[in-house]
Amino acid sequence: MKTNLSRIIMAAALISAATPALAATGVREDTSNYLAWGFLAICGLIVLFQIVPVISLAVKVFKGLNGTKDAEMEVAPSKYR
């Protein structure tokens, strides 16, 4: 009798553990598509706004390395030597 009761308890434990797997057979509808795309768009805007100053700084550095100047610089007079 004790062996049968042990087997019944073991079978009930196995069956109760397997029921969540059987419950997930339907197709899941995902309705967060707009939220996910909105989040990715905001992340893209943040990256874009951080890249714009880098590009402008890189252009100025390349202009400085090539020696091209926008305006001729005048030498300031030194009064105090």
C-alpha angles and dihedrals in degrees: 000000000000091000093051092049090050091051092048091050091048092049092048090051092051093047093048091050092051098051097082089057091052093048094060097066097106126091112265116225113216113207098172094085095112092047092051093049091046091052091049091048092053090048089051091051091051091052091046093051090050093049096051095071090045091055093048091049091049091052090052091048092051090048089052093049093049092051097237113143129195095215134009112259119227122218112246114230115246112222098177117057 
